[in-house]
Amino acid sequence: MTEKILIIDPDASLAEALALYLKRQQFVVDIASSKTDAQRLFETGGHRIVLADPMVAGREAGPRLLLGLKADAPL
């Protein structure tokens, strides 16, 4: 089974480069450039791995976003 990865990073060029590498490794990848996009994709995407810029949406918002996604994730 192919694992789905969600990349959360406002830097589009960096996110695209990482996504390209991961796709070559046979992962399915989605990219979110904002907190809102990340939440929407995570709720509908079935992602098993999340890679995030800790500064997405502000200094403290990145870690809070990840904690929120974790809390909403099915076990």
All heavy atoms as TSV, in Angstrom:
chain	resi	resn	atom	element	x	y	z
A	1	MET	N	N	0.834	-1.183	0.000
A	1	MET	CA	C	0.000	0.000	0.000
A	1	MET	C	C	0.880	1.248	0.000
A	1	MET	O	O	1.828	1.359	0.757
A	1	MET	CB	C	-0.896	-0.011	1.234
A	1	MET	CG	C	-1.782	1.186	1.339
A	1	MET	SD	S	-2.857	0.972	2.772
A	1	MET	CE	C	-3.648	2.530	2.733
A	2	THR	N	N	0.563	2.194	-0.852
A	2	THR	CA	C	1.329	3.425	-0.946
A	2	THR	C	C	0.896	4.393	0.142
A	2	THR	O	O	-0.283	4.636	0.338
A	2	THR	CB	C	1.112	4.076	-2.329
A	2	THR	OG1	O	1.496	3.143	-3.328
A	2	THR	CG2	C	1.929	5.338	-2.463
A	3	GLU	N	N	1.867	4.922	0.856
A	3	GLU	CA	C	1.587	5.885	1.926
A	3	GLU	C	C	1.353	7.272	1.339
A	3	GLU	O	O	2.006	7.672	0.375
A	3	GLU	CB	C	2.745	5.951	2.917
A	3	GLU	CG	C	3.014	4.653	3.629
A	3	GLU	CD	C	1.911	4.230	4.579
A	3	GLU	OE1	O	1.080	5.066	4.986
A	3	GLU	OE2	O	1.870	3.044	4.915
A	4	LYS	N	N	0.415	8.005	1.952
A	4	LYS	CA	C	0.134	9.376	1.535
A	4	LYS	C	C	0.819	10.337	2.489
A	4	LYS	O	O	0.749	10.179	3.706
A	4	LYS	CB	C	-1.363	9.641	1.529
A	4	LYS	CG	C	-2.089	8.929	0.400
A	4	LYS	CD	C	-3.530	9.322	0.332
A	4	LYS	CE	C	-3.652	10.691	-0.293
A	4	LYS	NZ	N	-5.057	11.108	-0.471
A	5	ILE	N	N	1.454	11.346	1.915
A	5	ILE	CA	C	2.185	12.352	2.684
A	5	ILE	C	C	1.586	13.720	2.393
A	5	ILE	O	O	1.319	14.055	1.233
A	5	ILE	CB	C	3.681	12.349	2.319
A	5	ILE	CG1	C	4.303	10.999	2.666
A	5	ILE	CG2	C	4.411	13.490	3.025
A	5	ILE	CD1	C	5.752	10.859	2.249
A	6	LEU	N	N	1.418	14.511	3.442
A	6	LEU	CA	C	0.977	15.886	3.309
A	6	LEU	C	C	2.143	16.795	3.657
A	6	LEU	O	O	2.703	16.706	4.753
A	6	LEU	CB	C	-0.208	16.171	4.242
A	6	LEU	CG	C	-0.699	17.614	4.301
A	6	LEU	CD1	C	-1.142	18.108	2.927
A	6	LEU	CD2	C	-1.827	17.751	5.321
A	7	ILE	N	N	2.535	17.645	2.713
A	7	ILE	CA	C	3.586	18.637	2.940
A	7	ILE	C	C	2.901	19.976	3.182
A	7	ILE	O	O	2.084	20.411	2.373
A	7	ILE	CB	C	4.528	18.746	1.729
A	7	ILE	CG1	C	5.229	17.422	1.463
A	7	ILE	CG2	C	5.548	19.873	1.944
A	7	ILE	CD1	C	6.021	17.392	0.170
A	8	ILE	N	N	3.258	20.629	4.300
A	8	ILE	CA	C	2.696	21.934	4.629
A	8	ILE	C	C	3.852	22.929	4.644
A	8	ILE	O	O	4.697	22.902	5.538
A	8	ILE	CB	C	1.994	21.932	5.992
A	8	ILE	CG1	C	0.991	20.786	6.085
A	8	ILE	CG2	C	1.325	23.279	6.244
A	8	ILE	CD1	C	0.452	20.545	7.484
A	9	ASP	N	N	3.884	23.794	3.634
A	9	ASP	CA	C	4.970	24.770	3.525
A	9	ASP	C	C	4.540	25.910	2.613
A	9	ASP	O	O	4.085	25.665	1.493
A	9	ASP	CB	C	6.223	24.103	2.957
A	9	ASP	CG	C	7.478	24.913	3.198
A	9	ASP	OD1	O	7.434	26.153	3.064
A	9	ASP	OD2	O	8.504	24.310	3.528
A	10	PRO	N	N	4.665	27.151	3.072
A	10	PRO	CA	C	4.300	28.281	2.220
A	10	PRO	C	C	5.294	28.536	1.087
A	10	PRO	O	O	4.992	29.254	0.146
A	10	PRO	CB	C	4.250	29.466	3.193
A	10	PRO	CG	C	5.113	29.073	4.330
A	10	PRO	CD	C	5.037	27.580	4.422
A	11	ASP	N	N	6.462	27.942	1.157
A	11	ASP	CA	C	7.477	28.090	0.110
A	11	ASP	C	C	7.195	27.053	-0.981
A	11	ASP	O	O	7.577	25.880	-0.873
A	11	ASP	CB	C	8.869	27.886	0.702
A	11	ASP	CG	C	9.985	28.088	-0.306
A	11	ASP	OD1	O	9.739	27.976	-1.534
A	11	ASP	OD2	O	11.116	28.366	0.139
A	12	ALA	N	N	6.515	27.482	-2.029
A	12	ALA	CA	C	6.072	26.565	-3.085
A	12	ALA	C	C	7.225	25.822	-3.747
A	12	ALA	O	O	7.110	24.626	-4.028
A	12	ALA	CB	C	5.262	27.327	-4.131
A	13	SER	N	N	8.331	26.497	-4.002
A	13	SER	CA	C	9.441	25.835	-4.693
A	13	SER	C	C	10.056	24.733	-3.833
A	13	SER	O	O	10.387	23.657	-4.329
A	13	SER	CB	C	10.504	26.847	-5.131
A	13	SER	OG	O	11.050	27.518	-4.018
A	14	LEU	N	N	10.175	24.972	-2.552
A	14	LEU	CA	C	10.708	23.957	-1.646
A	14	LEU	C	C	9.744	22.779	-1.535
A	14	LEU	O	O	10.146	21.612	-1.612
A	14	LEU	CB	C	10.968	24.551	-0.261
A	14	LEU	CG	C	11.532	23.605	0.783
A	14	LEU	CD1	C	12.894	23.089	0.362
A	14	LEU	CD2	C	11.615	24.292	2.124
A	15	ALA	N	N	8.460	23.071	-1.380
A	15	ALA	CA	C	7.456	22.005	-1.272
A	15	ALA	C	C	7.410	21.158	-2.540
A	15	ALA	O	O	7.323	19.931	-2.470
A	15	ALA	CB	C	6.088	22.622	-0.977
A	16	GLU	N	N	7.476	21.795	-3.695
A	16	GLU	CA	C	7.449	21.058	-4.973
A	16	GLU	C	C	8.679	20.180	-5.131
A	16	GLU	O	O	8.578	19.047	-5.617
A	16	GLU	CB	C	7.338	22.038	-6.148
A	16	GLU	CG	C	5.992	22.698	-6.271
A	16	GLU	CD	C	4.879	21.740	-6.684
A	16	GLU	OE1	O	5.167	20.673	-7.273
A	16	GLU	OE2	O	3.719	22.056	-6.403
A	17	ALA	N	N	9.843	20.676	-4.731
A	17	ALA	CA	C	11.067	19.881	-4.840
A	17	ALA	C	C	10.991	18.650	-3.939
A	17	ALA	O	O	11.338	17.536	-4.360
A	17	ALA	CB	C	12.280	20.730	-4.469
A	18	LEU	N	N	10.522	18.830	-2.721
A	18	LEU	CA	C	10.375	17.707	-1.805
A	18	LEU	C	C	9.327	16.725	-2.322
A	18	LEU	O	O	9.528	15.506	-2.288
A	18	LEU	CB	C	9.996	18.217	-0.412
A	18	LEU	CG	C	9.814	17.171	0.672
A	18	LEU	CD1	C	11.053	16.293	0.823
A	18	LEU	CD2	C	9.457	17.846	1.985
A	19	ALA	N	N	8.225	17.242	-2.835
A	19	ALA	CA	C	7.170	16.384	-3.379
A	19	ALA	C	C	7.687	15.556	-4.553
A	19	ALA	O	O	7.380	14.360	-4.655
A	19	ALA	CB	C	5.972	17.227	-3.806
A	20	LEU	N	N	8.454	16.161	-5.421
A	20	LEU	CA	C	9.012	15.442	-6.566
A	20	LEU	C	C	9.884	14.276	-6.100
A	20	LEU	O	O	9.765	13.156	-6.601
A	20	LEU	CB	C	9.816	16.397	-7.445
A	20	LEU	CG	C	10.486	15.786	-8.667
A	20	LEU	CD1	C	9.452	15.204	-9.622
A	20	LEU	CD2	C	11.332	16.828	-9.375
A	21	TYR	N	N	10.741	14.541	-5.125
A	21	TYR	CA	C	11.594	13.474	-4.593
A	21	TYR	C	C	10.751	12.345	-4.001
A	21	TYR	O	O	11.002	11.161	-4.268
A	21	TYR	CB	C	12.553	14.036	-3.535
A	21	TYR	CG	C	13.308	12.943	-2.834
A	21	TYR	CD1	C	14.406	12.337	-3.437
A	21	TYR	CD2	C	12.896	12.474	-1.589
A	21	TYR	CE1	C	15.084	11.297	-2.808
A	21	TYR	CE2	C	13.567	11.442	-0.955
A	21	TYR	CZ	C	14.661	10.859	-1.579
A	21	TYR	OH	O	15.312	9.830	-0.957
A	22	LEU	N	N	9.764	12.714	-3.191
A	22	LEU	CA	C	8.937	11.694	-2.539
A	22	LEU	C	C	8.113	10.896	-3.548
A	22	LEU	O	O	7.936	9.684	-3.383
A	22	LEU	CB	C	8.026	12.348	-1.493
A	22	LEU	CG	C	8.760	12.915	-0.272
A	22	LEU	CD1	C	7.822	13.765	0.569
A	22	LEU	CD2	C	9.380	11.796	0.549
A	23	LYS	N	N	7.628	11.549	-4.583
A	23	LYS	CA	C	6.876	10.840	-5.620
A	23	LYS	C	C	7.767	9.830	-6.332
A	23	LYS	O	O	7.314	8.742	-6.689
A	23	LYS	CB	C	6.275	11.829	-6.611
A	23	LYS	CG	C	5.102	12.603	-6.024
A	23	LYS	CD	C	4.600	13.651	-6.984
A	23	LYS	CE	C	3.477	14.460	-6.375
A	23	LYS	NZ	N	2.992	15.519	-7.278
A	24	ARG	N	N	9.017	10.170	-6.521
A	24	ARG	CA	C	9.962	9.231	-7.146
A	24	ARG	C	C	10.211	8.020	-6.252
A	24	ARG	O	O	10.634	6.964	-6.734
A	24	ARG	CB	C	11.280	9.924	-7.463
A	24	ARG	CG	C	11.169	10.875	-8.621
A	24	ARG	CD	C	12.486	11.525	-8.926
A	24	ARG	NE	N	12.361	12.422	-10.062
A	24	ARG	CZ	C	13.231	13.372	-10.340
A	24	ARG	NH1	N	14.297	13.553	-9.584
A	24	ARG	NH2	N	13.045	14.138	-11.385
A	25	GLN	N	N	9.961	8.186	-4.961
A	25	GLN	CA	C	10.107	7.089	-4.007
A	25	GLN	C	C	8.789	6.326	-3.834
A	25	GLN	O	O	8.633	5.562	-2.892
A	25	GLN	CB	C	10.585	7.620	-2.654
A	25	GLN	CG	C	11.864	8.424	-2.706
A	25	GLN	CD	C	13.008	7.680	-3.364
A	25	GLN	OE1	O	13.259	6.516	-3.046
A	25	GLN	NE2	N	13.698	8.331	-4.274
A	26	GLN	N	N	7.832	6.595	-4.717
A	26	GLN	CA	C	6.545	5.900	-4.756
A	26	GLN	C	C	5.540	6.332	-3.682
A	26	GLN	O	O	4.618	5.594	-3.361
A	26	GLN	CB	C	6.737	4.384	-4.701
A	26	GLN	CG	C	7.667	3.839	-5.762
A	26	GLN	CD	C	7.221	4.182	-7.177
A	26	GLN	OE1	O	6.082	3.965	-7.531
A	26	GLN	NE2	N	8.123	4.731	-7.965
A	27	PHE	N	N	5.698	7.542	-3.122
A	27	PHE	CA	C	4.710	8.078	-2.194
A	27	PHE	C	C	3.685	8.900	-2.971
A	27	PHE	O	O	3.984	9.435	-4.033
A	27	PHE	CB	C	5.366	8.986	-1.145
A	27	PHE	CG	C	6.208	8.242	-0.150
A	27	PHE	CD1	C	7.586	8.205	-0.297
A	27	PHE	CD2	C	5.632	7.595	0.929
A	27	PHE	CE1	C	8.380	7.527	0.615
A	27	PHE	CE2	C	6.412	6.907	1.843
A	27	PHE	CZ	C	7.785	6.875	1.689
A	28	VAL	N	N	2.497	8.989	-2.418
A	28	VAL	CA	C	1.471	9.891	-2.936
A	28	VAL	C	C	1.569	11.151	-2.094
A	28	VAL	O	O	1.577	11.079	-0.861
A	28	VAL	CB	C	0.060	9.269	-2.811
A	28	VAL	CG1	C	-1.003	10.259	-3.242
A	28	VAL	CG2	C	-0.010	7.991	-3.629
A	29	VAL	N	N	1.666	12.317	-2.743
A	29	VAL	CA	C	1.957	13.562	-2.021
A	29	VAL	C	C	0.936	14.639	-2.349
A	29	VAL	O	O	0.581	14.840	-3.510
A	29	VAL	CB	C	3.374	14.080	-2.390
A	29	VAL	CG1	C	3.693	15.349	-1.637
A	29	VAL	CG2	C	4.424	13.012	-2.121
A	30	ASP	N	N	0.486	15.320	-1.287
A	30	ASP	CA	C	-0.312	16.537	-1.425
A	30	ASP	C	C	0.460	17.678	-0.790
A	30	ASP	O	O	1.222	17.462	0.171
A	30	ASP	CB	C	-1.664	16.405	-0.708
A	30	ASP	CG	C	-2.619	15.477	-1.431
A	30	ASP	OD1	O	-2.645	15.507	-2.675
A	30	ASP	OD2	O	-3.333	14.727	-0.753
A	31	ILE	N	N	0.240	18.884	-1.302
A	31	ILE	CA	C	0.920	20.072	-0.781
A	31	ILE	C	C	-0.116	21.083	-0.328
A	31	ILE	O	O	-1.063	21.378	-1.052
A	31	ILE	CB	C	1.826	20.709	-1.846
A	31	ILE	CG1	C	2.927	19.739	-2.272
A	31	ILE	CG2	C	2.424	22.016	-1.336
A	31	ILE	CD1	C	3.750	20.221	-3.445
A	32	ALA	N	N	0.106	21.628	0.866
A	32	ALA	CA	C	-0.714	22.721	1.385
A	32	ALA	C	C	0.208	23.897	1.681
A	32	ALA	O	O	1.280	23.720	2.256
A	32	ALA	CB	C	-1.428	22.294	2.654
A	33	SER	N	N	-0.220	25.088	1.277
A	33	SER	CA	C	0.610	26.269	1.515
A	33	SER	C	C	0.106	27.114	2.674
A	33	SER	O	O	0.729	28.101	3.030
A	33	SER	CB	C	0.674	27.125	0.248
A	33	SER	OG	O	-0.624	27.554	-0.104
A	34	SER	N	N	-1.012	26.698	3.283
A	34	SER	CA	C	-1.572	27.460	4.401
A	34	SER	C	C	-2.215	26.514	5.407
A	34	SER	O	O	-2.473	25.338	5.114
A	34	SER	CB	C	-2.626	28.442	3.896
A	34	SER	OG	O	-3.778	27.745	3.457
A	35	LYS	N	N	-2.500	27.059	6.573
A	35	LYS	CA	C	-3.164	26.293	7.623
A	35	LYS	C	C	-4.532	25.795	7.155
A	35	LYS	O	O	-4.889	24.641	7.359
A	35	LYS	CB	C	-3.312	27.177	8.859
A	35	LYS	CG	C	-4.018	26.534	10.001
A	35	LYS	CD	C	-4.127	27.514	11.161
A	35	LYS	CE	C	-4.973	26.923	12.271
A	35	LYS	NZ	N	-5.145	27.859	13.376
A	36	THR	N	N	-5.269	26.660	6.490
A	36	THR	CA	C	-6.607	26.302	6.004
A	36	THR	C	C	-6.538	25.169	4.990
A	36	THR	O	O	-7.294	24.195	5.077
A	36	THR	CB	C	-7.296	27.531	5.381
A	36	THR	OG1	O	-7.322	28.570	6.346
A	36	THR	CG2	C	-8.694	27.209	4.935
A	37	ASP	N	N	-5.625	25.283	4.029
A	37	ASP	CA	C	-5.456	24.219	3.032
A	37	ASP	C	C	-5.041	22.908	3.696
A	37	ASP	O	O	-5.517	21.832	3.336
A	37	ASP	CB	C	-4.402	24.600	1.995
A	37	ASP	CG	C	-4.848	25.703	1.066
A	37	ASP	OD1	O	-6.062	25.976	0.986
A	37	ASP	OD2	O	-3.965	26.294	0.415
A	38	ALA	N	N	-4.137	22.993	4.673
A	38	ALA	CA	C	-3.650	21.796	5.355
A	38	ALA	C	C	-4.788	21.078	6.077
A	38	ALA	O	O	-4.922	19.856	5.978
A	38	ALA	CB	C	-2.551	22.163	6.346
A	39	GLN	N	N	-5.611	21.825	6.776
A	39	GLN	CA	C	-6.719	21.212	7.496
A	39	GLN	C	C	-7.705	20.549	6.536
A	39	GLN	O	O	-8.158	19.433	6.771
A	39	GLN	CB	C	-7.431	22.259	8.357
A	39	GLN	CG	C	-6.581	22.693	9.536
A	39	GLN	CD	C	-7.140	23.896	10.256
A	39	GLN	OE1	O	-7.659	24.824	9.649
A	39	GLN	NE2	N	-7.008	23.889	11.572
A	40	ARG	N	N	-8.013	21.222	5.447
A	40	ARG	CA	C	-8.952	20.671	4.461
A	40	ARG	C	C	-8.398	19.389	3.842
A	40	ARG	O	O	-9.090	18.369	3.759
A	40	ARG	CB	C	-9.239	21.708	3.373
A	40	ARG	CG	C	-10.184	21.218	2.284
A	40	ARG	CD	C	-10.396	22.268	1.209
A	40	ARG	NE	N	-9.166	22.853	0.680
A	40	ARG	CZ	C	-8.366	22.258	-0.213
A	40	ARG	NH1	N	-8.663	21.062	-0.672
A	40	ARG	NH2	N	-7.274	22.861	-0.646
A	41	LEU	N	N	-7.142	19.423	3.412
A	41	LEU	CA	C	-6.535	18.240	2.795
A	41	LEU	C	C	-6.419	17.087	3.782
A	41	LEU	O	O	-6.652	15.927	3.432
A	41	LEU	CB	C	-5.162	18.581	2.219
A	41	LEU	CG	C	-5.169	19.375	0.922
A	41	LEU	CD1	C	-3.772	19.903	0.613
A	41	LEU	CD2	C	-5.675	18.511	-0.218
A	42	PHE	N	N	-6.049	17.389	5.019
A	42	PHE	CA	C	-5.867	16.331	6.013
A	42	PHE	C	C	-7.191	15.655	6.341
A	42	PHE	O	O	-7.250	14.438	6.506
A	42	PHE	CB	C	-5.221	16.886	7.280
A	42	PHE	CG	C	-4.797	15.807	8.245
A	42	PHE	CD1	C	-3.642	15.079	8.022
A	42	PHE	CD2	C	-5.566	15.517	9.359
A	42	PHE	CE1	C	-3.250	14.072	8.898
A	42	PHE	CE2	C	-5.180	14.515	10.239
A	42	PHE	CZ	C	-4.027	13.794	10.010
A	43	GLU	N	N	-8.245	16.441	6.425
A	43	GLU	CA	C	-9.564	15.885	6.748
A	43	GLU	C	C	-10.071	14.932	5.667
A	43	GLU	O	O	-10.798	13.995	5.961
A	43	GLU	CB	C	-10.574	17.011	6.949
A	43	GLU	CG	C	-10.361	17.789	8.228
A	43	GLU	CD	C	-11.243	19.022	8.321
A	43	GLU	OE1	O	-12.058	19.277	7.402
A	43	GLU	OE2	O	-11.107	19.745	9.316
A	44	THR	N	N	-9.708	15.173	4.430
A	44	THR	CA	C	-10.237	14.380	3.324
A	44	THR	C	C	-9.219	13.453	2.681
A	44	THR	O	O	-9.593	12.624	1.856
A	44	THR	CB	C	-10.808	15.302	2.221
A	44	THR	OG1	O	-9.745	16.131	1.727
A	44	THR	CG2	C	-11.923	16.167	2.750
A	45	GLY	N	N	-7.951	13.575	3.061
A	45	GLY	CA	C	-6.907	12.915	2.292
A	45	GLY	C	C	-6.413	11.566	2.741
A	45	GLY	O	O	-5.785	10.853	1.978
A	46	GLY	N	N	-6.618	11.175	4.001
A	46	GLY	CA	C	-6.098	9.890	4.457
A	46	GLY	C	C	-4.585	9.849	4.554
A	46	GLY	O	O	-3.972	8.813	4.313
A	47	HIS	N	N	-3.970	10.972	4.911
A	47	HIS	CA	C	-2.508	11.050	5.011
A	47	HIS	C	C	-2.006	10.324	6.250
A	47	HIS	O	O	-2.589	10.428	7.319
A	47	HIS	CB	C	-2.072	12.514	5.055
A	47	HIS	CG	C	-2.490	13.272	3.849
A	47	HIS	ND1	N	-3.678	13.966	3.799
A	47	HIS	CD2	C	-1.926	13.403	2.629
A	47	HIS	CE1	C	-3.811	14.519	2.604
A	47	HIS	NE2	N	-2.763	14.191	1.877
A	48	ARG	N	N	-0.918	9.590	6.087
A	48	ARG	CA	C	-0.288	8.882	7.203
A	48	ARG	C	C	0.922	9.634	7.726
A	48	ARG	O	O	1.368	9.387	8.837
A	48	ARG	CB	C	0.139	7.489	6.751
A	48	ARG	CG	C	-0.962	6.630	6.180
A	48	ARG	CD	C	-1.652	5.775	7.166
A	48	ARG	NE	N	-0.657	4.918	7.818
A	48	ARG	CZ	C	-0.876	4.371	8.986
A	48	ARG	NH1	N	-1.985	4.556	9.619
A	48	ARG	NH2	N	0.042	3.597	9.518
A	49	ILE	N	N	1.464	10.538	6.907
A	49	ILE	CA	C	2.665	11.297	7.273
A	49	ILE	C	C	2.419	12.764	6.951
A	49	ILE	O	O	1.877	13.092	5.897
A	49	ILE	CB	C	3.902	10.790	6.489
A	49	ILE	CG1	C	4.133	9.305	6.762
A	49	ILE	CG2	C	5.133	11.620	6.827
A	49	ILE	CD1	C	5.114	8.654	5.813
A	50	VAL	N	N	2.829	13.644	7.879
A	50	VAL	CA	C	2.729	15.079	7.650
A	50	VAL	C	C	4.110	15.686	7.860
A	50	VAL	O	O	4.732	15.482	8.908
A	50	VAL	CB	C	1.717	15.751	8.611
A	50	VAL	CG1	C	1.697	17.256	8.407
A	50	VAL	CG2	C	0.326	15.164	8.428
A	51	LEU	N	N	4.587	16.425	6.853
A	51	LEU	CA	C	5.841	17.173	6.940
A	51	LEU	C	C	5.480	18.644	6.885
A	51	LEU	O	O	4.854	19.088	5.928
A	51	LEU	CB	C	6.760	16.811	5.772
A	51	LEU	CG	C	7.131	15.339	5.633
A	51	LEU	CD1	C	7.919	15.119	4.356
A	51	LEU	CD2	C	7.919	14.874	6.840
A	52	ALA	N	N	5.861	19.393	7.923
A	52	ALA	CA	C	5.413	20.782	7.990
A	52	ALA	C	C	6.539	21.735	8.353
A	52	ALA	O	O	7.389	21.425	9.184
A	52	ALA	CB	C	4.301	20.918	9.021
A	53	ASP	N	N	6.486	22.909	7.730
A	53	ASP	CA	C	7.333	24.019	8.131
A	53	ASP	C	C	6.786	24.488	9.476
A	53	ASP	O	O	5.610	24.835	9.572
A	53	ASP	CB	C	7.224	25.128	7.085
A	53	ASP	CG	C	8.035	26.358	7.430
A	53	ASP	OD1	O	8.398	26.540	8.614
A	53	ASP	OD2	O	8.287	27.154	6.533
A	54	PRO	N	N	7.597	24.494	10.529
A	54	PRO	CA	C	7.069	24.883	11.841
A	54	PRO	C	C	6.612	26.333	11.906
A	54	PRO	O	O	5.891	26.709	12.814
A	54	PRO	CB	C	8.236	24.621	12.798
A	54	PRO	CG	C	9.437	24.594	11.943
A	54	PRO	CD	C	8.998	24.135	10.578
A	55	MET	N	N	7.003	27.123	10.938
A	55	MET	CA	C	6.625	28.538	10.945
A	55	MET	C	C	5.400	28.818	10.070
A	55	MET	O	O	5.029	29.964	9.875
A	55	MET	CB	C	7.799	29.396	10.476
A	55	MET	CG	C	9.005	29.308	11.386
A	55	MET	SD	S	8.656	29.832	13.060
A	55	MET	CE	C	8.588	31.586	12.814
A	56	VAL	N	N	4.755	27.784	9.549
A	56	VAL	CA	C	3.587	28.009	8.716
A	56	VAL	C	C	2.536	28.745	9.542
A	56	VAL	O	O	2.283	28.404	10.689
A	56	VAL	CB	C	3.039	26.694	8.114
A	56	VAL	CG1	C	2.410	25.812	9.166
A	56	VAL	CG2	C	2.038	26.974	7.025
A	57	ALA	N	N	1.992	29.797	8.982
A	57	ALA	CA	C	0.934	30.589	9.622
A	57	ALA	C	C	1.378	31.250	10.922
A	57	ALA	O	O	0.574	31.495	11.795
A	57	ALA	CB	C	-0.299	29.729	9.860
A	58	GLY	N	N	2.658	31.545	11.066
A	58	GLY	CA	C	3.117	32.273	12.250
A	58	GLY	C	C	3.946	31.428	13.185
A	58	GLY	O	O	3.970	30.208	13.104
A	59	ARG	N	N	4.614	32.109	14.085
A	59	ARG	CA	C	5.595	31.477	14.965
A	59	ARG	C	C	5.045	30.316	15.783
A	59	ARG	O	O	5.666	29.274	15.898
A	59	ARG	CB	C	6.194	32.532	15.878
A	59	ARG	CG	C	7.254	31.992	16.774
A	59	ARG	CD	C	7.815	33.070	17.666
A	59	ARG	NE	N	8.755	32.450	18.576
A	59	ARG	CZ	C	9.982	32.837	18.728
A	59	ARG	NH1	N	10.427	33.870	18.068
A	59	ARG	NH2	N	10.781	32.233	19.559
A	60	GLU	N	N	3.901	30.462	16.393
A	60	GLU	CA	C	3.341	29.420	17.244
A	60	GLU	C	C	2.295	28.563	16.537
A	60	GLU	O	O	1.911	27.516	17.033
A	60	GLU	CB	C	2.715	30.042	18.499
A	60	GLU	CG	C	3.712	30.761	19.372
A	60	GLU	CD	C	4.775	29.835	19.943
A	60	GLU	OE1	O	4.454	28.689	20.288
A	60	GLU	OE2	O	5.941	30.253	20.007
A	61	ALA	N	N	1.814	29.023	15.390
A	61	ALA	CA	C	0.709	28.331	14.725
A	61	ALA	C	C	1.112	26.985	14.137
A	61	ALA	O	O	0.300	26.064	14.104
A	61	ALA	CB	C	0.110	29.213	13.639
A	62	GLY	N	N	2.337	26.834	13.652
A	62	GLY	CA	C	2.773	25.573	13.058
A	62	GLY	C	C	2.659	24.402	14.019
A	62	GLY	O	O	2.004	23.401	13.715
A	63	PRO	N	N	3.274	24.492	15.210
A	63	PRO	CA	C	3.135	23.391	16.173
A	63	PRO	C	C	1.684	23.154	16.601
A	63	PRO	O	O	1.265	22.016	16.751
A	63	PRO	CB	C	3.994	23.845	17.357
A	63	PRO	CG	C	5.019	24.735	16.735
A	63	PRO	CD	C	4.283	25.451	15.627
A	64	ARG	N	N	0.911	24.210	16.758
A	64	ARG	CA	C	-0.499	24.041	17.123
A	64	ARG	C	C	-1.272	23.342	16.010
A	64	ARG	O	O	-2.147	22.518	16.263
A	64	ARG	CB	C	-1.134	25.389	17.452
A	64	ARG	CG	C	-0.796	25.877	18.846
A	64	ARG	CD	C	-1.743	26.972	19.299
A	64	ARG	NE	N	-1.829	28.070	18.360
A	64	ARG	CZ	C	-1.174	29.222	18.457
A	64	ARG	NH1	N	-0.383	29.430	19.477
A	64	ARG	NH2	N	-1.321	30.161	17.560
A	65	LEU	N	N	-0.942	23.683	14.774
A	65	LEU	CA	C	-1.593	23.032	13.634
A	65	LEU	C	C	-1.331	21.529	13.668
A	65	LEU	O	O	-2.248	20.720	13.516
A	65	LEU	CB	C	-1.101	23.621	12.312
A	65	LEU	CG	C	-1.523	22.899	11.037
A	65	LEU	CD1	C	-3.033	22.917	10.885
A	65	LEU	CD2	C	-0.853	23.523	9.833
A	66	LEU	N	N	-0.083	21.137	13.884
A	66	LEU	CA	C	0.249	19.714	13.925
A	66	LEU	C	C	-0.452	19.007	15.082
A	66	LEU	O	O	-0.943	17.886	14.926
A	66	LEU	CB	C	1.759	19.520	14.017
A	66	LEU	CG	C	2.535	19.915	12.770
A	66	LEU	CD1	C	4.024	19.787	13.023
A	66	LEU	CD2	C	2.120	19.085	11.580
A	67	LEU	N	N	-0.518	19.650	16.234
A	67	LEU	CA	C	-1.227	19.050	17.369
A	67	LEU	C	C	-2.712	18.892	17.056
A	67	LEU	O	O	-3.327	17.882	17.413
A	67	LEU	CB	C	-1.028	19.893	18.627
A	67	LEU	CG	C	0.365	19.822	19.244
A	67	LEU	CD1	C	0.494	20.844	20.376
A	67	LEU	CD2	C	0.669	18.435	19.746
A	68	GLY	N	N	-3.282	19.867	16.376
A	68	GLY	CA	C	-4.695	19.787	15.987
A	68	GLY	C	C	-4.941	18.658	14.989
A	68	GLY	O	O	-5.913	17.924	15.111
A	69	LEU	N	N	-4.043	18.517	14.017
A	69	LEU	CA	C	-4.181	17.417	13.062
A	69	LEU	C	C	-4.064	16.068	13.757
A	69	LEU	O	O	-4.815	15.139	13.474
A	69	LEU	CB	C	-3.138	17.532	11.948
A	69	LEU	CG	C	-3.248	18.732	11.020
A	69	LEU	CD1	C	-2.079	18.722	10.028
A	69	LEU	CD2	C	-4.563	18.771	10.292
A	70	LYS	N	N	-3.124	15.979	14.680
A	70	LYS	CA	C	-2.926	14.724	15.423
A	70	LYS	C	C	-4.181	14.381	16.222
A	70	LYS	O	O	-4.601	13.229	16.270
A	70	LYS	CB	C	-1.720	14.831	16.343
A	70	LYS	CG	C	-1.452	13.572	17.106
A	70	LYS	CD	C	-0.245	13.719	18.004
A	70	LYS	CE	C	-0.061	12.453	18.816
A	70	LYS	NZ	N	0.981	12.586	19.809
A	71	ALA	N	N	-4.776	15.372	16.864
A	71	ALA	CA	C	-5.966	15.139	17.672
A	71	ALA	C	C	-7.138	14.650	16.827
A	71	ALA	O	O	-7.959	13.857	17.283
A	71	ALA	CB	C	-6.358	16.411	18.417
A	72	ASP	N	N	-7.201	15.107	15.579
A	72	ASP	CA	C	-8.296	14.736	14.677
A	72	ASP	C	C	-8.042	13.433	13.924
A	72	ASP	O	O	-8.949	12.909	13.282
A	72	ASP	CB	C	-8.550	15.848	13.662
A	72	ASP	CG	C	-9.089	17.112	14.303
A	72	ASP	OD1	O	-9.631	17.017	15.431
A	72	ASP	OD2	O	-8.961	18.180	13.698
A	73	ALA	N	N	-6.825	12.928	13.987
A	73	ALA	CA	C	-6.461	11.745	13.194
A	73	ALA	C	C	-7.052	10.472	13.791
A	73	ALA	O	O	-7.042	10.289	15.006
A	73	ALA	CB	C	-4.943	11.610	13.121
A	74	PRO	N	N	-7.543	9.589	12.924
A	74	PRO	CA	C	-8.018	8.298	13.419
A	74	PRO	C	C	-6.834	7.441	13.860
A	74	PRO	O	O	-5.744	7.552	13.313
A	74	PRO	CB	C	-8.717	7.685	12.210
A	74	PRO	CG	C	-8.121	8.369	11.033
A	74	PRO	CD	C	-7.694	9.733	11.503
A	75	LEU	N	N	-7.053	6.612	14.832
A	75	LEU	CA	C	-5.971	5.737	15.316
A	75	LEU	C	C	-5.782	4.551	14.413
A	75	LEU	O	O	-6.553	4.106	13.713
A	75	LEU	CB	C	-6.267	5.268	16.737
A	75	LEU	CG	C	-6.276	6.382	17.765
A	75	LEU	CD1	C	-6.680	5.818	19.116
A	75	LEU	CD2	C	-4.921	7.024	17.864
